[in-house]
Amino acid sequence: MLFYTFEFQVLFVLTLVLYYKFPQRRVAVIGLANAIFYGVTGMPYLILFLAVAWTTYYAAKKMPSKHGAFFFGLGLGVNLLNLLFFKYSVFIAEAVLGILRVQIDLSTTFLSTIVLPIGISFYTFQLIAYLVDVKRGEVIPEKSFLVFWVFISFFGQLIAGPIMRANGFMPQIEKLSTYQIRQENLQKGIFFIMSGLIKKLVIADNLAPMVIPYFNGTMPLTTISAWIGAYLFGFQIYFDFSAYSEIAVGIGAFFGLDLEINFKTPYLSGNPPEFWNRWHITLSRWIRDYIYIPLGGNRRGFWKGCLFVLIAMSISGLWHGAAWTFLVWGVFHGIVSALNRIYVKYLSGFRERVKQKKWYRNVCVFGFFQLVTIGWVFFRAASFQEAVHFIQLMLVPTNLFYHVSYVKSFLLIAVLYLSHVVEFLIHKNQVNLSGTWNRTPEFIRAAVIVLVMITVIWSSPTEQSAFIYFQF
């Protein structure tokens, strides 16, 4: 059920009406809406989701007992087996068969019938984080399964995040019955929903058909056109994914729920740590807190820290999809992050001398953007071989002839990057802009909202596509 479909709009409005009509039943109203929202994908998947959620809830309740280790293992095992079976069965089988050099057509086996439950990666990570936080004593096990169900399945962010933590999100749900509607929350909701719709329908969905020819073999590629295709996909995936996250934040605001901002203009980053603090922020924190730090983090020496970063980023790559291209994408960013650590440690003198100079920051942002763009090729290509060929074209100059279409494409890329900068300035000055908006006459505000809606409708392609991250 896509956010911009009529079916979702009906569900959203009805849920809002019942939510404010029956304050004491708000958790139940949202819980039912969550079940309907996910049940549209298929009742078997809803039942599976409920079963995994209840097992995790029950295991966490039993963890403070003397058999806590068993119940932690039970909850963790159910979640990992659920994810491994549905998402990685074929990938693991193909890898094993490849190692054994056995040829079996998997399309004739039951593995070919497995359908990936939507949002499984996101809700699995959220459930695992809950179990670990309870084990660490950072979260008290929730007594009400209804509250727990709303925590894990809130329809605003269920399919593609942000990945919420229990210690930040659960208390908000428990206080819903006393929430009083506030104007600033409504304004926040409208702002983020409209921003997300513009990003998705006006920008990302119009970029999608432009990107396809570069990666499906229908367009003869040169060095210049390969870079154009990679740049366009980088902006497509950013605007598409950040659109979902912002709409989720907006939906949460209407219910008085404060969801985390998942993107903060990442293409203005000058190094890996900065990028991962601005791109898919909740996943980056999850990888840090539940993989990198438990492995040893910075506590076991510099070189082991570099190795742990590489392992953590590789797992992050595999989380995105059961394919070698995603694994290589993760390894690529792991290597880049490790090299950045080496640079900071062994060239600290040079770095200290130049980091205050404006040109240095600009060079870092420009250079790191190129590395991110190269990495996106692995993310988008259909196979590892195609990705390698694509990147070879980017890095080894061939057919550097002029074509007028190149100029148009680079102008479009410049406009997209400029819009990224504008977005940064808007969020940086959001408080001031909010004050200006409140002082603006109501008829002008209404006209602006209507104009934005008309722009979204008029600029949207006739066929909208699902959010890219739905496949993860």
Sine and cosine of phi, psi and omega as CSV:
sin_phi,cos_phi,sin_psi,cos_psi,sin_omega,cos_omega
0.00,0.00,0.95,-0.30,-0.06,-1.00
-0.99,0.17,0.53,-0.85,-0.08,-1.00
-0.85,0.53,-0.52,0.85,-0.11,-0.99
-0.99,-0.13,0.20,0.98,0.03,-1.00
-1.00,0.03,0.37,-0.93,0.00,-1.00
-0.88,0.47,-0.62,0.78,-0.03,-1.00
-0.88,0.48,-0.68,0.73,0.01,-1.00
-0.93,0.38,-0.64,0.77,0.00,-1.00
-0.87,0.49,-0.64,0.77,0.04,-1.00
-0.90,0.43,-0.73,0.69,0.01,-1.00
-0.88,0.48,-0.68,0.73,-0.03,-1.00
-0.89,0.46,-0.75,0.67,-0.03,-1.00
-0.91,0.42,-0.72,0.69,0.00,-1.00
-0.88,0.47,-0.65,0.76,0.02,-1.00
-0.90,0.43,-0.67,0.74,0.03,-1.00
-0.88,0.47,-0.71,0.71,-0.01,-1.00
-0.87,0.49,-0.76,0.65,-0.01,-1.00
-0.92,0.39,-0.58,0.82,-0.02,-1.00
-0.87,0.50,-0.72,0.70,-0.03,-1.00
-1.00,0.06,-0.32,0.95,0.04,-1.00
-0.97,0.25,-0.58,0.81,-0.06,-1.00
-0.82,-0.57,0.98,0.17,-0.07,-1.00
-0.83,0.55,-0.60,0.80,-0.04,-1.00
-0.97,0.25,-0.18,0.98,-0.03,-1.00
-0.91,-0.41,0.35,0.94,-0.12,-0.99
-0.90,0.44,-0.66,0.75,0.00,-1.00
-0.90,0.44,-0.65,0.76,0.02,-1.00
-0.91,0.41,-0.63,0.78,0.01,-1.00
-0.89,0.47,-0.74,0.67,-0.01,-1.00
-0.93,0.38,-0.62,0.78,0.03,-1.00
-0.86,0.51,-0.67,0.74,0.04,-1.00
-0.92,0.39,-0.67,0.74,0.03,-1.00
-0.88,0.48,-0.63,0.77,0.05,-1.00
-0.87,0.50,-0.70,0.71,-0.02,-1.00
-0.90,0.43,-0.66,0.75,0.03,-1.00
-0.91,0.43,-0.72,0.70,-0.02,-1.00
-0.84,0.54,-0.74,0.67,-0.03,-1.00
-0.98,0.20,-0.53,0.85,-0.02,-1.00
-0.89,0.45,-0.39,0.92,0.04,-1.00
-0.87,0.49,-0.49,0.87,0.00,-1.00
-0.96,0.29,-0.27,0.96,0.00,-1.00
0.65,-0.76,0.77,-0.64,-0.04,-1.00
-0.87,0.50,-0.63,0.78,0.02,-1.00
-0.85,0.53,-0.60,0.80,-0.01,-1.00
-0.96,0.29,-0.54,0.84,0.09,-1.00
-0.91,0.41,-0.69,0.73,0.03,-1.00
-0.88,0.47,-0.68,0.73,0.04,-1.00
-0.87,0.50,-0.73,0.69,-0.01,-1.00
-0.87,0.50,-0.72,0.70,0.02,-1.00
-0.88,0.48,-0.65,0.76,-0.03,-1.00
-0.91,0.42,-0.70,0.71,0.01,-1.00
-0.92,0.40,-0.67,0.74,0.01,-1.00
-0.89,0.45,-0.70,0.72,-0.02,-1.00
-0.91,0.40,-0.65,0.76,0.03,-1.00
-0.87,0.50,-0.69,0.73,0.02,-1.00
-0.91,0.42,-0.69,0.72,0.02,-1.00
-0.86,0.51,-0.73,0.68,-0.03,-1.00
-0.92,0.39,-0.69,0.73,0.00,-1.00
-0.88,0.48,-0.66,0.75,0.01,-1.00
-0.90,0.43,-0.61,0.79,0.03,-1.00
-0.89,0.45,-0.55,0.84,-0.06,-1.00
-1.00,0.03,-0.16,0.99,-0.08,-1.00
-0.90,0.43,-0.52,0.85,0.06,-1.00
-0.93,0.36,-0.16,0.99,-0.01,-1.00
-0.98,0.20,0.04,-1.00,-0.02,-1.00
-0.93,0.37,-0.29,0.96,0.04,-1.00
-0.98,-0.19,0.44,0.90,-0.08,-1.00
-0.84,0.55,-0.64,0.77,-0.02,-1.00
-0.89,0.46,-0.64,0.77,0.02,-1.00
-0.89,0.45,-0.72,0.69,-0.06,-1.00
-0.94,0.34,-0.54,0.84,0.10,-0.99
-0.89,0.45,-0.71,0.70,0.04,-1.00
-0.89,0.46,-0.61,0.79,0.03,-1.00
-0.89,0.46,-0.77,0.64,-0.01,-1.00
-0.89,0.46,-0.70,0.71,0.00,-1.00
-0.91,0.42,-0.68,0.74,-0.02,-1.00
-0.90,0.44,-0.68,0.73,0.01,-1.00
-0.87,0.49,-0.69,0.72,-0.02,-1.00
-0.92,0.40,-0.71,0.71,-0.02,-1.00
-0.93,0.37,-0.65,0.76,0.02,-1.00
-0.91,0.42,-0.63,0.78,0.05,-1.00
-0.87,0.50,-0.73,0.68,-0.01,-1.00
-0.93,0.37,-0.71,0.70,-0.04,-1.00
-0.89,0.45,-0.68,0.74,-0.04,-1.00
-0.90,0.44,-0.78,0.63,-0.11,-0.99
-0.98,0.22,-0.52,0.85,-0.13,-0.99
-0.98,-0.21,-0.50,0.87,-0.18,-0.98
-0.85,-0.52,0.07,1.00,-0.05,-1.00
-0.84,0.54,-0.78,0.62,-0.04,-1.00
-0.91,0.42,-0.69,0.72,-0.02,-1.00
-0.87,0.50,-0.72,0.69,0.00,-1.00
-0.91,0.41,-0.68,0.73,0.00,-1.00
-0.88,0.48,-0.69,0.72,0.01,-1.00
-0.90,0.43,-0.63,0.77,0.00,-1.00
-0.91,0.42,-0.69,0.72,0.01,-1.00
-0.90,0.43,-0.70,0.72,0.02,-1.00
-0.89,0.45,-0.59,0.81,0.03,-1.00
-0.91,0.41,-0.66,0.75,0.02,-1.00
-0.90,0.43,-0.66,0.75,-0.02,-1.00
-0.99,0.16,-0.13,0.99,-0.03,-1.00
0.84,0.54,0.69,0.72,0.05,-1.00
-0.95,-0.32,0.75,-0.66,-0.01,-1.00
-0.98,-0.19,0.93,-0.37,0.06,-1.00
-0.72,-0.69,0.74,-0.67,0.03,-1.00
-0.99,0.17,0.98,-0.19,-0.06,-1.00
-0.93,0.37,-0.30,0.95,0.01,-1.00
-0.92,0.38,-0.26,0.97,0.01,-1.00
-0.99,-0.13,0.03,1.00,-0.02,-1.00
-0.97,-0.25,0.13,-0.99,-0.01,-1.00
-0.91,0.41,-0.36,0.93,-0.01,-1.00
-0.87,0.50,-0.51,0.86,-0.02,-1.00
-0.95,0.32,-0.25,0.97,-0.02,-1.00
-1.00,-0.04,-0.11,0.99,-0.03,-1.00
-0.94,0.34,0.79,-0.61,0.05,-1.00
-0.93,-0.36,0.78,-0.63,-0.05,-1.00
-0.94,0.34,0.87,-0.49,0.08,-1.00
-0.88,0.47,0.72,-0.70,-0.08,-1.00
-0.92,0.40,0.68,-0.73,0.04,-1.00
0.97,0.25,0.14,0.99,-0.12,-0.99
-0.88,0.47,-0.60,0.80,-0.01,-1.00
-0.91,0.41,-0.63,0.77,-0.05,-1.00
-0.95,0.32,-0.74,0.67,-0.05,-1.00
-0.95,0.31,-0.46,0.89,0.06,-1.00
-0.91,0.41,-0.72,0.69,0.01,-1.00
-0.90,0.44,-0.59,0.81,0.01,-1.00
-0.93,0.38,-0.63,0.78,0.03,-1.00
-0.93,0.37,-0.67,0.75,0.02,-1.00
-0.89,0.45,-0.68,0.74,0.03,-1.00
-0.87,0.50,-0.64,0.77,0.02,-1.00
-0.88,0.47,-0.73,0.68,0.01,-1.00
-0.87,0.50,-0.72,0.69,-0.02,-1.00
-0.91,0.42,-0.66,0.75,0.00,-1.00
-0.90,0.44,-0.62,0.78,0.06,-1.00
-0.91,0.42,-0.69,0.72,0.01,-1.00
-0.88,0.48,-0.62,0.79,0.00,-1.00
-0.97,0.23,-0.19,0.98,-0.04,-1.00
0.99,0.11,0.20,0.98,-0.02,-1.00
-1.00,0.10,-0.29,0.96,-0.03,-1.00
-0.68,-0.73,0.69,-0.72,0.09,-1.00
-1.00,0.09,0.74,-0.67,-0.02,-1.00
-0.81,0.58,0.73,-0.68,0.00,-1.00
-0.94,0.33,0.71,-0.70,-0.04,-1.00
-1.00,0.09,-0.50,0.87,-0.06,-1.00
-0.99,-0.14,0.85,-0.53,0.04,-1.00
-0.92,0.39,-0.50,0.86,0.01,-1.00
-0.89,0.46,-0.72,0.70,0.04,-1.00
-0.89,0.46,-0.67,0.74,0.02,-1.00
-0.89,0.45,-0.65,0.76,0.01,-1.00
-0.88,0.47,-0.68,0.74,0.03,-1.00
-0.91,0.42,-0.63,0.77,0.03,-1.00
-0.86,0.51,-0.70,0.72,-0.11,-0.99
-1.00,0.04,-0.29,0.96,-0.16,-0.99
-0.80,-0.61,0.29,0.96,-0.04,-1.00
-0.79,0.61,0.85,-0.52,-0.18,-0.98
-0.90,0.43,-0.30,0.95,0.01,-1.00
-0.93,0.36,-0.50,0.86,-0.09,-1.00
-0.76,-0.65,0.17,0.99,-0.12,-0.99
-0.89,0.46,-0.68,0.74,-0.20,-0.98
-0.98,0.19,-0.59,0.80,-0.08,-1.00
-0.58,-0.82,0.53,0.85,0.11,-0.99
0.99,0.17,-0.08,-1.00,0.16,0.99
-0.92,0.40,0.41,-0.91,0.04,-1.00
-0.99,0.16,0.94,-0.34,-0.09,-1.00
-1.00,-0.02,0.52,-0.85,0.05,-1.00
-0.99,-0.15,0.52,-0.85,-0.05,-1.00
-0.89,0.45,-0.64,0.77,-0.07,-1.00
-0.94,0.35,-0.27,0.96,0.04,-1.00
-0.97,-0.24,-0.50,0.87,-0.13,-0.99
-0.98,-0.18,-0.61,0.79,-0.06,-1.00
-0.87,0.50,-0.72,0.70,0.01,-1.00
-0.86,0.51,-0.55,0.84,0.03,-1.00
-0.90,0.43,-0.66,0.75,-0.01,-1.00
-0.91,0.41,-0.65,0.76,-0.02,-1.00
-0.91,0.42,-0.38,0.93,-0.04,-1.00
-0.98,-0.20,0.17,0.99,-0.09,-1.00
-0.87,0.49,-0.57,0.82,-0.07,-1.00
-0.90,0.43,-0.38,0.93,-0.01,-1.00
-0.98,-0.20,0.03,1.00,-0.05,-1.00
-0.93,0.36,0.73,-0.69,0.08,-1.00
-0.94,-0.33,0.76,-0.65,-0.06,-1.00
-0.86,0.51,0.70,-0.71,-0.03,-1.00
-0.81,-0.59,0.60,-0.80,-0.05,-1.00
-0.88,0.48,-0.64,0.77,-0.04,-1.00
-0.90,0.43,-0.54,0.84,0.05,-1.00
-0.94,0.35,-0.63,0.78,0.04,-1.00
-0.90,0.43,-0.67,0.74,0.04,-1.00
-0.89,0.45,-0.67,0.74,0.04,-1.00
-0.88,0.47,-0.68,0.73,0.01,-1.00
-0.88,0.48,-0.73,0.68,0.00,-1.00
-0.89,0.46,-0.69,0.72,-0.04,-1.00
-0.87,0.50,-0.76,0.65,-0.09,-1.00
-0.96,0.28,-0.56,0.83,0.04,-1.00
-0.92,0.39,-0.70,0.71,0.01,-1.00
-0.91,0.41,-0.65,0.76,0.03,-1.00
-0.88,0.48,-0.69,0.72,0.01,-1.00
-0.91,0.42,-0.65,0.76,0.01,-1.00
-0.91,0.42,-0.63,0.77,0.04,-1.00
-0.89,0.45,-0.72,0.70,0.00,-1.00
-0.87,0.50,-0.69,0.72,-0.07,-1.00
-0.97,0.24,-0.85,0.53,-0.17,-0.99
-0.99,0.17,-0.57,0.82,-0.05,-1.00
-1.00,0.05,-0.63,0.78,-0.10,-1.00
-0.98,-0.22,-0.90,0.44,-0.13,-0.99
-0.87,0.49,-0.72,0.70,-0.04,-1.00
-0.94,0.34,-0.41,0.91,0.10,-0.99
-0.99,0.15,-0.42,0.91,0.06,-1.00
-0.97,0.22,-0.50,0.87,-0.10,-1.00
-0.79,0.61,-0.79,0.61,0.00,-1.00
-0.93,0.37,-0.37,0.93,0.06,-1.00
-0.95,0.30,-0.56,0.83,-0.08,-1.00
-0.97,0.24,-0.62,0.79,-0.13,-0.99
-0.77,0.64,-0.75,0.66,-0.06,-1.00
-0.87,0.50,-0.46,0.89,-0.01,-1.00
-0.94,0.33,-0.43,0.90,-0.12,-0.99
-0.91,-0.42,-0.10,1.00,-0.01,-1.00
-0.97,-0.25,0.12,0.99,0.09,-1.00
1.00,0.05,0.02,1.00,-0.03,-1.00
-1.00,0.10,-0.26,0.97,-0.01,-1.00
-0.93,-0.36,0.81,-0.59,0.10,-1.00
-0.90,0.44,0.81,-0.59,-0.11,-0.99
-0.99,-0.16,0.63,-0.78,0.18,-0.98
-0.85,-0.53,0.02,-1.00,0.03,-1.00
-0.85,0.53,-0.72,0.69,-0.06,-1.00
-0.92,0.38,-0.72,0.70,-0.04,-1.00
-0.93,0.38,-0.51,0.86,0.05,-1.00
-0.90,0.43,-0.69,0.73,0.06,-1.00
-0.89,0.46,-0.66,0.76,0.02,-1.00
-0.87,0.50,-0.73,0.68,0.00,-1.00
-0.87,0.49,-0.66,0.75,0.01,-1.00
-0.92,0.39,-0.67,0.74,0.05,-1.00
-0.87,0.49,-0.73,0.68,-0.05,-1.00
-0.88,0.47,-0.65,0.76,0.03,-1.00
-0.92,0.40,-0.62,0.78,0.03,-1.00
-0.84,0.54,-0.66,0.75,0.03,-1.00
-0.97,0.25,-0.57,0.82,0.04,-1.00
-0.87,0.50,-0.76,0.65,-0.06,-1.00
-0.93,0.36,-0.56,0.83,0.04,-1.00
-0.91,0.42,-0.79,0.61,-0.05,-1.00
-0.91,0.40,-0.55,0.84,0.01,-1.00
-0.93,0.37,-0.77,0.64,-0.09,-1.00
-0.96,0.29,-0.69,0.72,0.02,-1.00
-0.92,0.40,-0.45,0.89,0.07,-1.00
-0.89,0.46,-0.75,0.66,0.01,-1.00
-0.86,0.51,-0.73,0.68,-0.06,-1.00
-0.88,0.47,-0.63,0.78,-0.01,-1.00
-0.95,0.31,-0.62,0.78,0.07,-1.00
-0.89,0.46,-0.63,0.77,0.05,-1.00
-0.87,0.50,-0.70,0.71,0.04,-1.00
-0.88,0.48,-0.67,0.74,0.01,-1.00
-0.90,0.44,-0.69,0.73,0.02,-1.00
-0.89,0.46,-0.70,0.71,0.02,-1.00
-0.85,0.52,-0.63,0.77,-0.03,-1.00
-0.88,0.47,-0.57,0.82,0.02,-1.00
-0.90,0.43,-0.42,0.91,0.02,-1.00
-0.98,-0.19,0.13,0.99,-0.01,-1.00
0.98,0.22,0.31,0.95,-0.01,-1.00
-0.97,-0.23,0.76,-0.65,-0.05,-1.00
-0.99,-0.16,0.99,-0.17,0.04,-1.00
-1.00,0.00,0.48,-0.88,-0.06,-1.00
-0.96,0.28,0.61,-0.79,0.14,-0.99
-0.94,0.34,0.78,-0.63,-0.12,-0.99
-0.99,-0.17,-0.25,0.97,-0.03,-1.00
-0.65,-0.76,0.66,-0.75,0.05,-1.00
-0.69,-0.72,0.96,0.28,0.02,-1.00
0.64,0.77,0.92,0.38,-0.12,-0.99
-0.92,0.40,-0.42,0.91,-0.05,-1.00
-0.97,0.25,0.05,1.00,0.13,-0.99
-0.99,-0.15,0.22,0.98,-0.01,-1.00
-0.99,0.15,0.52,-0.86,-0.01,-1.00
-0.94,-0.35,-0.01,1.00,0.00,-1.00
-0.31,-0.95,0.23,-0.97,-0.06,-1.00
-0.86,0.51,-0.74,0.67,0.00,-1.00
-0.85,0.53,-0.65,0.76,0.02,-1.00
-0.91,0.42,-0.66,0.75,-0.01,-1.00
-0.88,0.47,-0.73,0.68,-0.05,-1.00
-0.97,0.25,-0.18,0.98,0.18,-0.98
-1.00,0.03,-0.01,1.00,-0.03,-1.00
-0.77,-0.63,-0.21,0.98,0.01,-1.00
-0.92,-0.38,0.79,-0.61,0.03,-1.00
0.66,0.75,0.85,0.52,-0.20,-0.98
-0.85,0.53,-0.67,0.74,-0.07,-1.00
-0.93,0.36,-0.55,0.84,0.09,-1.00
-0.94,0.34,-0.67,0.75,0.01,-1.00
-0.85,0.52,-0.68,0.73,0.03,-1.00
-0.92,0.39,-0.61,0.79,0.02,-1.00
-0.88,0.48,-0.74,0.67,0.01,-1.00
-0.87,0.50,-0.66,0.75,0.00,-1.00
-0.91,0.42,-0.75,0.66,-0.16,-0.99
-0.98,0.18,-0.47,0.88,-0.12,-0.99
-0.91,-0.42,-0.06,1.00,0.08,-1.00
-0.79,-0.61,-0.86,0.51,-0.11,-0.99
-0.89,0.45,-0.78,0.62,-0.03,-1.00
-0.92,0.40,-0.71,0.71,0.06,-1.00
-0.87,0.49,-0.52,0.86,0.07,-1.00
-0.90,0.43,-0.48,0.88,-0.02,-1.00
0.56,-0.83,-0.37,0.93,0.04,-1.00
0.82,0.57,-0.74,-0.67,0.02,-1.00
-1.00,-0.04,0.07,1.00,-0.16,-0.99
-0.99,0.16,-0.26,0.97,-0.14,-0.99
-0.91,-0.41,0.48,0.88,0.07,-1.00
0.98,-0.20,0.34,-0.94,-0.10,-1.00
-0.90,0.43,-0.77,0.64,-0.12,-0.99
-0.94,0.33,-0.58,0.82,0.09,-1.00
-0.92,0.38,-0.56,0.83,0.07,-1.00
-0.87,0.49,-0.64,0.77,0.06,-1.00
-0.90,0.44,-0.66,0.75,0.03,-1.00
-0.90,0.44,-0.66,0.75,-0.01,-1.00
-0.91,0.42,-0.59,0.81,0.07,-1.00
-0.89,0.46,-0.69,0.73,0.01,-1.00
-0.88,0.47,-0.69,0.73,0.01,-1.00
-0.91,0.42,-0.72,0.70,-0.03,-1.00
-0.88,0.47,-0.69,0.73,-0.01,-1.00
-0.94,0.35,-0.54,0.84,0.06,-1.00
-0.90,0.43,-0.67,0.74,0.05,-1.00
-0.90,0.43,-0.63,0.78,0.07,-1.00
-0.86,0.51,-0.64,0.77,0.04,-1.00
-0.89,0.45,-0.72,0.69,0.02,-1.00
-0.91,0.42,-0.52,0.85,0.05,-1.00
-0.85,0.53,-0.57,0.82,-0.05,-1.00
-0.95,0.32,-0.42,0.91,-0.01,-1.00
0.04,-1.00,0.47,-0.88,-0.01,-1.00
-1.00,0.04,0.96,0.27,0.00,-1.00
-0.41,-0.91,0.48,-0.88,0.00,-1.00
-0.89,0.45,-0.50,0.87,0.00,-1.00
-0.89,0.46,-0.66,0.75,0.01,-1.00
-0.93,0.36,-0.63,0.78,0.05,-1.00
-0.88,0.47,-0.71,0.70,-0.01,-1.00
-0.91,0.42,-0.61,0.80,0.07,-1.00
-0.85,0.52,-0.70,0.72,0.03,-1.00
-0.91,0.41,-0.68,0.73,0.03,-1.00
-0.88,0.47,-0.67,0.74,0.01,-1.00
-0.83,0.56,-0.76,0.65,-0.01,-1.00
-0.94,0.34,-0.49,0.87,0.10,-1.00
-0.90,0.43,-0.67,0.74,0.04,-1.00
-0.90,0.43,-0.70,0.72,0.02,-1.00
-0.87,0.49,-0.67,0.74,0.01,-1.00
-0.91,0.42,-0.66,0.75,0.01,-1.00
-0.91,0.42,-0.68,0.74,0.03,-1.00
-0.89,0.45,-0.58,0.81,0.05,-1.00
-0.90,0.43,-0.63,0.78,0.06,-1.00
-0.89,0.46,-0.68,0.73,0.01,-1.00
-0.89,0.45,-0.68,0.74,0.03,-1.00
-0.87,0.50,-0.74,0.67,-0.02,-1.00
-0.89,0.46,-0.61,0.79,-0.06,-1.00
-0.97,0.23,-0.72,0.69,-0.16,-0.99
-0.99,-0.14,-0.21,0.98,0.07,-1.00
-0.85,-0.52,0.57,0.82,-0.06,-1.00
-0.90,0.43,-0.57,0.82,0.00,-1.00
-0.88,0.47,-0.77,0.64,0.04,-1.00
-0.87,0.49,-0.69,0.73,-0.04,-1.00
-0.88,0.48,-0.67,0.74,0.00,-1.00
-0.90,0.43,-0.57,0.82,-0.04,-1.00
-0.95,0.32,-0.52,0.85,-0.16,-0.99
-0.94,-0.34,-0.22,0.98,-0.15,-0.99
-0.93,0.37,-0.32,0.95,0.03,-1.00
-0.99,0.11,-0.18,0.98,-0.03,-1.00
-0.99,0.11,0.67,-0.75,-0.06,-1.00
-0.87,0.49,-0.63,0.77,-0.05,-1.00
-0.89,0.45,-0.54,0.84,-0.03,-1.00
-0.91,0.42,-0.71,0.70,0.03,-1.00
-0.88,0.48,-0.69,0.72,0.00,-1.00
-0.90,0.44,-0.66,0.75,0.02,-1.00
-0.90,0.44,-0.66,0.75,0.00,-1.00
-0.90,0.45,-0.71,0.71,0.00,-1.00
-0.90,0.44,-0.71,0.70,0.00,-1.00
-0.89,0.45,-0.74,0.67,-0.05,-1.00
-0.91,0.42,-0.68,0.74,-0.02,-1.00
-0.93,0.36,-0.53,0.84,0.07,-1.00
-0.88,0.47,-0.60,0.80,0.04,-1.00
-0.92,0.40,-0.64,0.77,0.03,-1.00
-0.90,0.43,-0.68,0.73,0.04,-1.00
-0.88,0.48,-0.65,0.76,0.00,-1.00
-0.89,0.45,-0.68,0.73,0.06,-1.00
-0.88,0.48,-0.67,0.74,0.02,-1.00
-0.87,0.48,-0.58,0.81,-0.02,-1.00
-0.89,0.46,-0.39,0.92,0.02,-1.00
-0.89,0.46,-0.69,0.72,0.06,-1.00
-0.88,0.47,-0.58,0.82,-0.03,-1.00
-0.93,0.36,-0.55,0.84,-0.13,-0.99
-0.99,-0.17,-0.49,0.87,-0.10,-0.99
-0.91,0.42,0.49,-0.87,-0.04,-1.00
-0.96,0.28,-0.41,0.91,-0.01,-1.00
-0.50,-0.87,0.26,-0.97,0.02,-1.00
-0.89,0.46,-0.65,0.76,-0.01,-1.00
-0.89,0.45,-0.67,0.74,0.02,-1.00
-0.91,0.42,-0.62,0.78,0.01,-1.00
-0.90,0.44,-0.69,0.72,0.00,-1.00
-0.89,0.46,-0.69,0.73,0.02,-1.00
-0.89,0.46,-0.67,0.74,-0.01,-1.00
-0.88,0.47,-0.71,0.70,-0.04,-1.00
-0.94,0.33,-0.56,0.83,0.08,-1.00
-0.86,0.50,-0.66,0.75,0.05,-1.00
-0.89,0.46,-0.61,0.79,-0.01,-1.00
-0.92,0.38,-0.61,0.79,-0.15,-0.99
-0.99,-0.10,-0.35,0.94,0.03,-1.00
-0.93,-0.37,0.96,-0.26,-0.11,-0.99
-0.84,0.54,0.82,-0.58,0.08,-1.00
-0.61,-0.80,0.59,-0.81,0.07,-1.00
0.78,0.62,0.83,0.56,-0.03,-1.00
-1.00,0.10,0.79,0.61,0.01,-1.00
-1.00,-0.03,0.35,-0.94,-0.01,-1.00
-1.00,0.10,0.65,-0.76,0.13,-0.99
-0.59,-0.81,0.68,-0.73,-0.07,-1.00
-0.86,0.51,-0.49,0.87,0.00,-1.00
-0.91,0.42,-0.48,0.88,0.03,-1.00
-0.90,0.43,-0.66,0.75,0.00,-1.00
-0.89,0.46,-0.71,0.71,0.02,-1.00
-0.88,0.47,-0.65,0.76,-0.02,-1.00
-0.91,0.40,-0.69,0.72,-0.01,-1.00
-0.94,0.34,-0.49,0.87,0.12,-0.99
-0.90,0.43,-0.66,0.75,0.05,-1.00
-0.89,0.46,-0.69,0.73,0.01,-1.00
-0.89,0.46,-0.65,0.76,0.03,-1.00
-0.89,0.46,-0.66,0.76,0.03,-1.00
-0.90,0.43,-0.66,0.75,0.01,-1.00
-0.89,0.45,-0.66,0.75,0.02,-1.00
-0.93,0.38,-0.63,0.78,0.04,-1.00
-0.89,0.46,-0.63,0.78,0.04,-1.00
-0.90,0.44,-0.52,0.85,0.07,-1.00
-0.90,0.43,-0.67,0.74,0.04,-1.00
-0.91,0.41,-0.67,0.74,0.02,-1.00
-0.88,0.48,-0.66,0.75,0.03,-1.00
-0.87,0.50,-0.66,0.75,0.04,-1.00
-0.87,0.50,-0.70,0.72,-0.02,-1.00
-0.92,0.40,-0.59,0.81,0.02,-1.00
-0.90,0.44,-0.74,0.67,-0.01,-1.00
-0.93,0.37,-0.56,0.83,0.02,-1.00
-0.91,0.42,-0.58,0.82,-0.05,-1.00
-0.95,-0.32,0.47,0.88,-0.11,-0.99
-0.89,0.46,-0.61,0.79,-0.01,-1.00
-0.89,0.45,-0.73,0.68,0.01,-1.00
-0.90,0.43,-0.66,0.75,0.01,-1.00
-0.91,0.41,-0.59,0.81,0.04,-1.00
-0.89,0.45,-0.65,0.76,0.04,-1.00
-0.90,0.43,-0.66,0.75,0.04,-1.00
-0.89,0.46,-0.66,0.75,0.01,-1.00
-0.88,0.47,-0.67,0.74,-0.02,-1.00
-0.92,0.39,-0.49,0.87,0.00,-1.00
-0.99,0.10,-0.17,0.99,0.00,-1.00
-0.97,0.24,0.69,-0.73,0.03,-1.00
-0.81,0.59,0.56,-0.83,-0.11,-0.99
-0.87,0.49,-0.60,0.80,-0.04,-1.00
-0.92,0.39,-0.51,0.86,0.05,-1.00
-0.95,0.31,-0.66,0.75,0.04,-1.00
-0.87,0.49,-0.68,0.73,0.02,-1.00
-0.89,0.46,-0.66,0.75,-0.01,-1.00
-0.91,0.42,-0.62,0.78,0.01,-1.00
-0.90,0.43,-0.70,0.71,0.00,-1.00
-0.89,0.46,-0.69,0.73,0.03,-1.00
-0.89,0.45,-0.66,0.75,0.01,-1.00
-0.89,0.46,-0.67,0.75,0.04,-1.00
-0.89,0.46,-0.69,0.73,0.01,-1.00
-0.88,0.47,-0.67,0.74,0.02,-1.00
-0.90,0.45,-0.66,0.75,0.02,-1.00
-0.88,0.48,-0.69,0.73,0.01,-1.00
-0.88,0.48,-0.73,0.68,-0.03,-1.00
-0.91,0.41,-0.70,0.71,-0.07,-1.00
-0.94,0.34,-0.59,0.81,-0.08,-1.00
-1.00,0.05,-0.22,0.97,-0.05,-1.00
-0.96,0.29,0.64,-0.77,0.09,-1.00
-0.92,0.40,0.37,-0.93,-0.04,-1.00
-0.90,0.43,-0.50,0.87,0.02,-1.00
-0.90,-0.44,0.95,-0.32,0.05,-1.00
-0.99,0.12,0.50,-0.86,0.02,-1.00
-0.96,-0.28,0.40,-0.92,0.07,-1.00
-0.92,0.40,0.38,-0.93,0.05,-1.00
-0.89,0.47,0.66,-0.75,-0.07,-1.00
-0.83,0.56,-0.67,0.75,-0.09,-1.00
-0.97,0.24,-0.03,1.00,0.11,-0.99
-0.88,0.47,-0.46,0.89,-0.05,-1.00
-0.98,0.22,-0.10,1.00,-0.03,-1.00
-0.97,-0.25,0.00,0.00,0.00,0.00
